[in-house]
Amino acid sequence: MKKEIVGLLMGFGLVATVCAAEDFPARPVRIVVAAAPGGLVDVSARLVAQKMSEKLGQPVIVENRAGADTLLGIRYVKSAPADGYTVLATSNSIASQLAVKQDPGYDIAKDFMGVGIVVRSPWAMVVAPSQPDLKVADFIARAKARPAEMSFASGGVGTTPYLAAEMFLQRAGLKLLHIPYKGNGAAIPDVMSGRVTMMFDGVGSSAGKIRGGQLRALGVTSTQRLAAFPDIPTIAEQGMPDFSSYVSVGLLVPSDTPKEVVDKLSVALQGAVASREIRERFQADGAEAVAITPEEYTESLKREVVQMGKLATELGLQKQ
């Protein structure tokens, strides 16, 4: 009798889960951005949120939870109910943090399921217009002559802009003071003012400031010049052959989220990035939308964990 009751209750639970997945979403969906406002992750998440809400039939709200080198937002979503109503927006820093943190507090393979990629962008190496450097060689020469006067910003140790900058500095034979912030967006004002010398920022988020003369781009990390910025040379063509680095921004949910819910979020995201408005906006900013399934994105992050681990070893970075 007890087994029959347990089986009946389990059956009710399964029916409830299936119904919840079928009815999703029945209330607003929240995208938690693991970075400060103003950076590529924040800007791109807000762009797709509005389009996703049209497809889902519910508001999609964006909330910033910056801190601890993006770990605050990542851990928050990991611990959220696996029902699809709390979605993580982060860059591939979610993979790189595992290479530089002793206890990041999560495991991508166990704790998260990918929804899809929002945008992919190369970095722009940017400085303030008040800085004397006009090209990468100028910056390197000045940094070698007066390293104590120069610094670089990033969204935190272990984040992808930090690793891109460290990779550049290692190739250039430079050691500069690192100033960490709660996301690249928080660092931009200090770079624009000249309080911090340089940073690597996603082209997709710094494009407006480059065009407006608030930032000067010394180079981009793409494999070839960008159609949106044909006058900005690649770093590779400025004395660093084969130098390239990209940032991807994606959406993830806790791993136990029902597949039907993940698929609905994926369809809404793919519809958003395929829209003419967003596609043209990304292209104008030197970035690109990427069509990818939840399974493909999850597997790509697992591969990136391995790649980031190798990069951290090559750069001689110790886990903190």
C-alpha positions, 0 to 999 in steps of 0.5 A, a space after each residue: 500500500 505504501 509503495 502504491 502511495 509513493 508511486 502515486 505521489 511521484 506520478 503527481 510530481 511528474 505531472 506537475 513538473 510537465 505542466 509547469 514546463 508546458 505553461 512556462 513562462 507564467 510570470 516575468 523571467 529575470 536575466 541576472 548579469 554577472 557584471 556591472 552596467 555598461 559592459 558588453 555582457 550588460 549591453 547585449 543582455 538588455 538588447 536581447 531581453 526586450 526581443 525575448 519578452 515578445 516571444 515569451 509573452 512575459 517581461 524579461 527583466 535584467 538585473 546586475 549582480 556584479 562582484 567577486 570577479 563575476 562569481 557573485 552573479 554566477 553563484 547566485 543563479 547556480 543556487 536559484 530554483 531550476 525553473 527557467 525564471 532565473 537566467 544567467 548572462 555572463 561571458 566566457 569568464 565563467 570558464 576562465 574563472 575555473 582556471 584561476 580560482 581555488 574555489 570558484 563555487 561552481 562546476 559548469 558541467 554539473 551546475 549549469 546548462 547553456 541556453 545559447 550565445 548572445 553575441 561574439 566579439 573581439 576585444 579593442 585595446 583602448 586608451 584615453 584620447 589624452 594618452 600619447 599612444 597612437 598605435 600598439 608600438 607606441 604603447 609598448 615603447 612607453 610602457 618599457 620606458 616608464 612601466 611604473 606610470 602605466 596600468 591596465 584595467 579589467 573586470 577582475 582577475 580571471 575574467 576574459 578581458 583580464 586574460 586577453 590583456 595578460 596575454 598581450 602583456 606577456 607577448 610584449 614583455 611588459 609588467 603593468 599594474 592591474 586595477 580590477 573592477 566589478 566588470 568592464 563597464 565600471 572601468 571604462 570611466 577611469 580609462 576615458 579619464 586617463 586614471 587607468 592607462 589601458 584596458 581590453 574591452 569588447 568592441 561591441 560595448 566600446 564602439 560608441 565611445 570609440 566613434 565618439 572620440 571618448 576612447 582611442 582604439 590602438 588595435 583589435 584582437 580579431 584575425 582581420 580588420 573589422 568592417 565596422 572599423 576598417 581603420 583600426 589595425 589588428 594587434 596581429 598586424 602590429 608586430 604580434 603575428 597570430 595574436 587573437 582573442 574573442 569574448 562570447 556572451 551567453 545565457 545559462 540556467 541551473 542544470 536541473 532546469 526542464 529541457 522543455 523550459 530550456 528549449 523555450 528560452 533558446 527559441 526566444 534567444 535565437 529569435 532575438 539575435 536573428 532579428 534584423 534590428 539586433 543583427 544590424 546593431 551587432 554588425 555595426 559594433 564589430 560583433 556578431 550573433 551566433 546561432 547555437 543550440 543549448 547542447 552545443 553551447 554547453 559542450 563549447 563551454 566545457 571545451 573552453 574550460 580546458 583551453 582557459 586552463 592551458 592559457 592560465 598555465 602558459 601565462 604562469 597564473 597561480 590560482 587564488 
